[in-house]
């Protein structure tokens, strides 16, 4: 029982109640209780923040101070991307756990905020730093591209909260997939203009109306397997293993190809569906 002191208007709990519930968890509002899925979501946010940290301390600061430790930059870049991949794993599992067990009332908000850090801020910052350290890059143009990526993720997440889609589908490229595609484009080390155009193209796909399947069942297993394989490729590249550079380039190229091919399949499917509907409508009008 909670009693209000008429003089101070402050709430106090009798000693007997405090002894029964010393932590006060029974009186805690449901909106403030974290579920297992929420804990995984916070792990997502933590990985995104640490990706920014390693991008700053291992790539940007050595560049600004004139350090020639390229190995450190490679290790830090690989670590930052691996952390984004881990954030994607947390994002995958928090949804699965929330469906199997339960989620708190603030679970959706936590998920959006965490995704904004890991798949909005972290990849946009990665692009920004790329524009500062690459030999053929233009810093101001890269900063503009980074802003485009960040705003695309913001709009993508805001629309996700407002628009109801049919079950099992996303509208626009999912932000984790988009973030990893953006980072893969940077790691391919293409000339500056193609890199910039590809990054802007991914940002456009994130805010487009192209439908993407949600990672469930076999697709979730395939996505998890791809993330684990990507971590292995990054580790091989970071430690300068034989063929590590080629393996990384192949993996990044495959990620970019997937990002380009999926919208084509989705568009072809919508066109076929539209044609089938028109054909059925014409058949229904015939006597």
Secondary structure, DSSP 8 states (H G I E B T S, - for coil): -EEE-TTT--EEE-HHHHHH-TT--TTS-GGG---HHHHHHHHHHHHHHHHHHHHIIIIIHHHHTT---HHHHHHHHHHHHHHHHHHHHHHHHHHHHHHHS---TTHHHHHHHHHHIIIIIHHHHHHHHHHHH-TT--HHHHHHHHHHHHHHHHHHHHHHHH----TTEEES--HHHHHHHHHHHHHTT--HHHHHHHHHHHHHHHHS--EEE---THHHHHHHHHHHHHHHHHHHHHTT-TTHHHHHHHHHHHHHHHHHHHHHHHHHHHHHHHHHHHHHHHHHH--
